[in-house]
Amino acid sequence: MSAIIMNIALTYAQICLIVAFGFATARMLKGPRAQDRVLGLDTLYINAMLLFLVIGVDNGNVFFFEAAIVIAIVGFVATVSLAKFLMRGEVIE
């Protein structure tokens, strides 16, 4: 019984994250300002990281957890550099 509930919860979480992934992609592509696009990208990488974690819990494979860490680090660096670019107009001083 517990395994069935866990399987249903993980499937529901995957569906919700895929829907959120689509909304973040739409905001990133359609955003009227550059700040909206950066927020869309930020949400996109967070959703991708969470999707990898949910798939990793579902499969029990360690690879997905390592990939989620890499996505988080790369996404954070991208967000910081894009925010710096939007504030100052340059990334490297």
N, C-alpha and C positions, 0 to 999 in steps of 0.2 A: 504494500500500500504506500509506504513512504517513497519507494523508488518511482512509483507512478506519479505521485504529486511532484517530486523533484523534476521528472521529465517534462511534465506539463508546465511547471514554472519556468524551466529553462527555455522551452519552446516559446512561451509567451514573451519572455524577456528578449529573445532573439528577434521576434516579430516587431516588438516595440522599438528596439534599437535600429532595425532596418527602416522603419517608418521615420524615426528621428533622423537617420542618416539622409533620407530623401529630402526632408524639410531643411536640413542644414545645407545640403547641396543646392537646393533652390535658392536659399538666402545668399549663398556665396556667389551664385551665378547672376541673380537678379538684383542684388543689393544696390540701392540708389547711390550710396556713398562708399568710399573705401573702408571706412570703419565698420560698416555692416558686412562687408566682404571678409574682413579680418575676423570678426566675430563668428561668421559662418564657417570659416576655416578652423577656428578654435573649437567650435562645437563639433565639426566634422572629425577632427582627430580624436576628440574625447569619445565620441560615439564609436569610432573604429577601435579604439583601445578597449572600451567596454565590451564590444562585440567579440573581440579576440579573447577577453577574459571569460565571457559566458561560454564561448565555444570550447575553451580550455577546460572549464569545469565540466562541461558535458562530455567531452572526449577523455579527459584525464591525461592529456598530453602536456608535457612541460614546455614544449616548443611555443605554444600559444601564449604562455605567461611571459616568456622571454621576448617574444615579438611585441607584446603589449608594452613592456618596459621601453623597448626601442622606439615604438610609436610615441609614447609619452615624452621621451627626451627630445626627439626630433620635433615634435609638435610644439613643445615649450620653447625651444630655440627659435623656431619659425615665428611663433607669436611675438616673442620679445623683439626679434629683429624687424618684423613688420611694424610693430608699435613704435619702435625707435625711428624707423624710416618715415612713418606718418607724422611724428612729432618734429623731427629735425630735417627731414629731406635727404638724409644720408645714413648709411648703416655704419660705415667705418670712418672714424674721424681722422 
